[in-house]
Amino acid sequence: MTIRGGCHCGHIKYECIVKPDPESGDLKVFRCNCTYCQKLSTTNLHLDGPEDFKLLSPASKEEVADYPSKMKSVNRYFCATCGVHVWMQGSFEFQGKTAHLFVVNLSTAEQPQEGLELTGSKDEPWPGGLV
Ligand SMILES: [Zn+2]
């Protein structure tokens, strides 16, 4: 299925192809235990790779702010205007192997959207998103 999403102010917009786990049928999501993801309390949605992510706005990821990891091999992309962390990509060494990573911050998926229910409640979001 294709999921649409973006940051809060609309500078970053994307769509991505998500392939559920073939056994469980669930989306491949996890709570990362790295210090950055813990600070954000982000839930990462795994994509198969960058080919399944299409940046609709801005024109290229060079126009998106990023925060490189200490290893410099993984970048975390966020909106410089509204501050929302949108995705993370790169590779890193783990237990002697190179692991490739491409994850989207699941909370940036547009709501409502067919096939994806994230709120778990029927509460309407606060208009404009800021209190
Ligand atoms: Zn923004």
Boltz pocket constraint, residues with backbone or C-beta under 6 A from the ligand:
constraints:
  - pocket:
      binder: B
      contacts: [[A, 7], [A, 8], [A, 9], [A, 10], [A, 11], [A, 12], [A, 79], [A, 80], [A, 81], [A, 82], [A, 83], [A, 84]]
      max_distance: 6.0
